[in-house]
Amino acid sequence: MSILRVIYSSVLYLVAPLAMLYLLKRSKKQPEYKDHWDERFGTAHYPALKNGRTRVWIHAVSVGETRAAFPLIEEILRLWPTVDVLLTSMTPTGREVGRSLVKTYGRRIDLCYLPYDTPFAVKKFIKQTQPSICLLMETEVWPNLTYMAEKFNLPVLLVNGRLSEKSLNQASRFSYLLKPAMARLTKVLAQSEADAKRLILAGAKDVVITGNLKFDYVPNLAQIRTARELKKNTTRPVVLLASTREGEEEIFLSLLASQKEKWEKLNPLWLVVPRHPQRFNDVGALIEKYGFSYVKRSVVRHWNEVLSTDQFNMMLGDSMGEMSFYYALADIAIMGGSFEPYGSQSMIEPCAIGVPTIVGPSIFNFATAVEEAENANAILRAIDASEALNKIEELLEKDSLRNQIADNAIVFSEEKRGATEKTIQIIDEILSEQNK
């Protein structure tokens, strides 16, 4: 073990009590953070490999990465009947999203948390779970994980790999640890040429461009049908603030409160869907603070009262797993995470559903996808929330412009599909080599 990794590992052991305090703090708003601590700290009995089966381990940190992995997981299970999947995450919401796959595929999928990156925990995890290959989604590369994987001859792929300029600059400060970790990866599957170049600078050796798996994600068709049936009787437009992050709701609410007269004439229903469920109550309180009437999606029974009357200014989307429904219900979407410095949430799903989407200035998580979509006139960009509201007003007044962007978004999404097939081919090659 190199001296640098010894120091790194020692620090991780020393800060374990702080990690416990962090989990307790998070559990005040999201009680699920109190669950499964034994998995996080390496004291659990991890899911054992079933007799006669091959296991593909996929690590997806949270909700976004887990959803991106869906088409890949489904294709793995469809193509290879003797293969099971171990899906690990780091957040309760990511784990909860994974449960929907368990409901579909049953015992072919196991869920647990990935332990923190200490040598003891990672070694125990790999020995007990016995995967044949490890797929790390997007950015998750850890020094002890890659080291232990190499010791156990476990191939590790970075799948749907991305690295922003900002993250590359941050990584450079710890290059003495991260470069060896990146170099130990068996192969890196990058989303774009720009990502590939940055990943090579970060230390990756074998890099190929496979595209973005998120374009292969199939929205929930049942939810889309339900939303479109409801829209047939709608007499007011719906504007969605999708996957908003802390600080963003207040920016838009304060602007809307100052422009009440204008928006009362247009009479849209503002549908606000926070990214994290633990913030639902806080966002509801903010809506009340700015003087808007609202209803929670969880209590709606008669949709006509919401969609065809002005009884409510807003709806709070206080449910999980319904983003396809929310997007299909919307005439226009504002992309959360892009109006504060969070790097944007994914604009890919609204594009696939054909919703004209406005993205703010912060896009480092989806820079290539946003720039390509903008070039295809499949989305609109805004420098701030004020400009976004101006664009919404224009789109509400110009049906032809709104319809053209919607059509462009669907075409753009279809043209970008295919990353899953390329990824499956590479996984198949590696697994086939192991079986020779």
N, C-alpha and C positions, 0 to 999 in steps of 0.2 A: 504494500500500500504506500503510495507516495506521501511525502510529508504534508503536502498541501491538502490531500484528501483526508489525512489523519486530523489535521486542524479543523477542516470543514465538518467532519463527522463528530469531533469532540464538541464543537459549538452546537450542533444539533442536539446532542445528548443534554448539554447544559441548559438549552432553552426549552426543553420539553415542558417544564412547569409553566413557562409563559404561553406555550401552545395550549395547554389545558385552560389557562385563564382566558385566552382568546376564544376557545370553544364555549366556555361558560358565558362570556359576554355575548357572543352571537346567539346563544340559546335563549337569551331574554326576549328576543324578537322572533326567533325561530327555534322552538323547543327541540326540533329534530337534531340539532347540533349536540345534544346530550347523548344521543344514541350511538352505539357501535364504536366506543372509544377503543376497545380492545383491537379492532381492525386497524385503527389509525396508528397505534403505538406498538404493533407487532406482537401482542399477547393473545391474539385470537387463534382459533382453529379455522384456517381459510378453506374455502370449498375445494374438496379433493377431486381429482380427475376420475371420471367414471371409467370402469373397466372397458377396454376395447375402443375407447374414444380418443379423438385428437382434439386438443384445445387450442383455440385462438384467443389470446388475451388482448383486449382492446381497452386502452386507458383514455377516457374522455373526462376532462376536469369537471365541467359543469353542464348547464342546459344546452348551450350553443354547440359545444363539441359533441355532446351525446346525440343531439338531433342530426348533426352532420354525419354521424356514424350510422344512422338508421339504414340508409340504402345499402351501405357496405355490409352491415350485419345481416340484413335480410338476404342479400345475394350469397353470402357465405353459407348461410343455413339452407338456402335453396339448392345451391350447386353441390354441396358436399354433405350428404346425409350422415356421415360418421363423424362430423366435426361439430363440437359444441363451442360456445363463446363464454368467456369470462369477461364481464364488463365492469371495470373499476371507475370510480369517480372520486372527487374530493369534496363535493357539496351535497347536502340533502336534496336540493332541487334537481341536481343532475341525476342522483340515484332514483328519485321519484319518476323522472321522465323515463329512465331505463325500465321501470316496472311495467310500462305499457308493452314492452317487448316480451317480458316474462309472461304476461297474460296471453300473448299470442303463441309463443313458442315453448312455454312451459319449462321442462327440465333441461332443455338445450341451452338455456342461458342462466348463468349464475351472476349475482351482483354482490359487490362488497366495495369498501373503501380501499384505495391504495395506501399502504402505510407511509408514514413520513420517511424521508430518505436516509435512514440510519442503516449501517451495514447489517446489524443484527436483524432488523425488521424486514429488510428487502430480501436478505438471504432466506429467512424463514418462509416468506411469502412465495418465492419462486420454488423452493423445495416442496412446499405443501401443495401448490396449485399445478405444478408441472405443465406449463404451457409449451407448445411447440414453436410458437412465434409470438412476439409482442408488437402490437401496433400502437404507437403513441400518437394521439390526435393533435395536430396543429403546432404546438409550441413546447410541449412538456418533455424536456430532456433533463434528467437528473444524474449527477455524477456517480452516486453509489448504485443506482439502478442499472445504468449502462455498464458499470464495472462488474457487478454481480452477474448480469446477463452474459457478459463475455466469459466469465469464469464457468458458467453452466452451459456454454455453447448455445445460448438462446439467441436466435436472430431478432434484432430490434429494428423496426422501421418507423421513421417519422412520417406519418401519413397526413395528407392534406396540409403539408407543411407551409407555414407562413412565418415571416419575420419582418416587422416594420423597421423603418430607419431608426425610429425612437428606441425600439427594443434592442436593435443591434448596438446602438450607442451605449445603452445601459449594460448590455452583456459584455461589452469591451472592458468594463471595469473589473469583471470577474473572469476574464479570458483564460487565466491560468487554470481555472477549474472547468469552465464550460467548453473550451476548445477540445481538450481530451475527451470529454463526454460526447461531444458532437462527432468526433473522429471515430468513436467506438460504434456508432450506428452502422448497421449493415447496409442500409440504403435510405435515402431521403427522397420522398415524393412531394415535390413542391407544387403549390397552387399556380405559380406564374414564373415567368423568366426573372422578374425583379426579385421575387422571393428567393428563387434559386441562387441568384448572385449574392444576396445577403447571407443566406445560409452557408454558402461556401466560405464567405469571409468570417463567419462565426465558427468555422472549423469542420463543417461537413465535408465528406470525401466523395461519396458516390451519390450524386444528385440527379434526378430526372424530373421532368415537368409532366404532371398528370392532370392538372386542372383542379377545380374546386369541387369537392364532393357535395357541397351544399346545393349546387345546381341540380343534382340528381335526386334531391329530396322531393318526395311526392306529397303535396298537401293532402290533408284529410278530406276526401271527396264527399263523405257524408255531411261533414260540417259545412262544406261549400254549398251543397244542395240545400241544406236547411236555411242558410243565410240568404240564398238567392230566392227561395220561396217567400221568405219574410219580406224581401225587398220589393216583391211584386205589388204589395199594397202600401209601400212607403210614399209619403207625400213630402218628406223633407230629406235633404242630403245628410249623409253621415261622414264626419271627418274623424279619423282615427289618429290618436297620439299613441303610437305603438312601442311597447317595451321601453317606456320612459325610465330614466335613471334620476337619482336624487338631484334636485335643483332644477331640473328641466320643466316639471309641471308648473312650478311657481313662475318661471319665466313666461310661459304661455298664458297662464291664468291672469297674471298681472296685466299683460297686454290686452287680453280679451276684455277684462274689466274696464280698461280705459277706452275701449272701442265698442262699448255695449250697443249703442244705437245702430251702428253699421251692421253688426252681426245679428241683431234682432230682425232686421229686414231680410237677411239671407236665411235666417232660421235653421242653421245646421244643428244636428245633434252631435255634440263633441263626445267621442268615446275615448276615455282615458284608460289605458292598460299599462300599469307599472310593470317593470321587468321582474321585480322580486315581490313575492307574496307577503313578506313581512312588512311591506310598506303600504299595503292596501288601506289600513286605517288612517295612516298619516296623510295619504293623498286625499282621502275623503274629507279629512279635516281641513285641508288646504282649499278644496273646492268650496266648502262652506265659508271659509274665511273670506274668499273673494266674492261672496254673495250669489253664487250660482245654485240653482236647484239641481239635484241629481238623484239618480236611482242606481242601486247596485245591481249588476247583472244577475247575481245570485238570487235576487228576490223577484225578478221580472216573471210575471205569469201571463200578462196580456201585452204582447208586443205592440199592438196597435196604439196603446196609450203612450208608448215611448217613441215609435217611429212616425206616427201620423198626427200627433198633437204637439203643442208647445208646452205641455205640462212640465217637462224637464228640459233644462239646458244641456245637461250632461249625463252620461252613464259611466260608472266606474266598473271597469272589467276586472272584477275580483274573483277570477277563476283561473285554474291552470289547465294547460293542454287544449286551449280553444283558439289559438292564434289563427288557424285557417278560417274559423267561423268569423272572427273579428275582421280579418282582412276582406273576406268575401262580402261582409255587411257594409264595408266602407266604400265611399265614392272617391276618397282621397286619403292617403296615409302620410303622416309625418314620422320620420324614422327616429326613434329614441336613441339615446347614447351619442348622437351626433351634434347636439346643441350645447353640450358641456364636454369637457375633455376626456371622454370615455372611449373614443375611437369608433363609435357607431355600433349599433346592433345590425343584424343581417337584413339587407334590403332585397335579398334573393327571393324569399318566400312571397312577399307582396308582388314582385315582378312576375313570378310564375303564375299567380292568381289573376294578374292583369289589373292591379290597382295602381293608379298614378301615385308615385311616391316622391316625397320631398326630403332630401337629405341635407343635413347641416354641414358646418365646416370641419368637424372632427371625424375623420374617416380612417384613421391609421389601421384599424383592424380589417377593413375591407377596401383598402385604397385601390387596388387593381380592379376589383369588381365594380366599384362605384365609378371610376374613371371610364371604364369600358361601357358601362350602362349609360353614362352621360353622353358619350360620343355617339351612342346608338339612339339618342333621344328617347331612352326608355325610362329615365327618371329626371327629376329636376333638382338642382342644387340651390341652396340659399346660404347667404353669408351669416345670417342670424335669424332669430325667431320672428323679428319684424318683417323681414323679407319673405319668410316662409308664409306668414299670414297674407301678405300681398299676393303671393302666388296662388294660395288657396282661393282667394277672392276671384282671381282671374279664371281659375279652372272651374269654379262654380258658375261663372257667367258665360263660359265658352265650352259648350258640350263637345264641339268638334275637336278642340284641342285636347280635352280630357280623354276622349275616345281614342285619339291618335296615339297618345302616350301609352294608354292601356294596351293597345294593339302592339306597339313597339316593344313593350315590356315582355309580353308573351313570346314574341319572336326571338328577342334577345335571350330569354331564359332557355328556350328550346335549343338554340344554337350553341349554348355553353355546356350542354349535358355531355356525359361520357367519361367523367373521371372515375366512376365506380368500376367500369369495365377494365380500364387501364390498371387500376390498383389491384383488382382481382387477378389479372394476368401475372403481375409481379409476385403476389403472395403465392400463387399456384406454382410458379417456378421455384421459389425457395422451399416450399413444402415438398415438392417433388424431389429436389436435391437431397433433402433429409431422408427420404424413403428409399433412396437407391442402395 
